[in-house]
Amino acid sequence: MGTRRADVVRPVRTTEYTIVFGTRGAEQGWRDLVATQRNAVVSAWERLAHDPVAEDLQCHALRGELGVVTHSGRDWVRRQYELKRGARLWFTVDEQRRVVTLIAVHTHHPNATK
């Protein structure tokens, strides 16, 4: 057996949403958040993969100027998932393609929403 080790990517059920990075900043923020809040990030992943558009105190659409973001030539509703210690995941949801795009990952409370 060789010495090469690689992570096994979690498979997605046909009823789940695929989660992708929309920016390099989101990818870096995700790594930082996993390093500090692994269990909370796993819970966030499960929620976003199963029902990213359900509204509650932890997961909801942003309002006002932050409520809409343009990427891939289209306007999207910007949503937020709140983790511990003020960390936030900002994302959009393409319900037709069943894709959640992480556009920003904040390891602490973002100033824009204070």
ABEGO torsion letter per residue (X at the ends): XBABBBBBBBBBBAABBBBBBABAAAAAAAAAAAAABAAAAAAAAAAAAABAABBBAABBBBBEAAABBBBGGBBBBBBBBBBBGGBBBBBBBBAAAGBBBBABBBABBBAAAX
